[in-house]
Amino acid sequence: MSCCSSSKTLVTFKDKAGVKVYLPHPAHKEFGVSLRGIPDKVLVIDCVAQL
């Protein structure tokens, strides 16, 4: 990946149960593997919306 490349991924969940399903899911594991080698360029924001 080039130093100037930019990519964004937004993952949202309806509720905490959805997060619990996603974390061990193979799709989440594959996404993590795709980030290997660029961990210093990854920003994760975890928040809960208050409606």
CYANA upper distance limits for C-alpha pairs under 8 A (distance plus 0.5 A):
  1 MET  CA      5 SER  CA      7.07
 13 PHE  CA     18 GLY  CA      6.18
 13 PHE  CA     19 VAL  CA      6.84
 14 LYS  CA     18 GLY  CA      6.97
 15 ASP  CA     19 VAL  CA      7.48
 16 LYS  CA     20 LYS  CA      6.87
 17 ALA  CA     21 VAL  CA      6.89
 18 GLY  CA     22 TYR  CA      6.68
 19 VAL  CA     23 LEU  CA      6.58
 20 LYS  CA     24 PRO  CA      7.94
 21 VAL  CA     25 HIS  CA      6.99
 22 TYR  CA     27 ALA  CA      8.24
 22 TYR  CA     28 HIS  CA      6.88
 23 LEU  CA     28 HIS  CA      6.54
 23 LEU  CA     29 LYS  CA      8.33
 24 PRO  CA     28 HIS  CA      7.33
 24 PRO  CA     29 LYS  CA      7.61
 25 HIS  CA     29 LYS  CA      7.03
 26 PRO  CA     30 GLU  CA      6.57
 27 ALA  CA     31 PHE  CA      6.68
 28 HIS  CA     32 GLY  CA      6.78
 29 LYS  CA     33 VAL  CA      6.85
 30 GLU  CA     34 SER  CA      6.79
 31 PHE  CA     35 LEU  CA      7.17
 32 GLY  CA     36 ARG  CA      7.36
 35 LEU  CA     39 PRO  CA      7.05
 35 LEU  CA     42 VAL  CA      8.41
 38 ILE  CA     42 VAL  CA      7.42
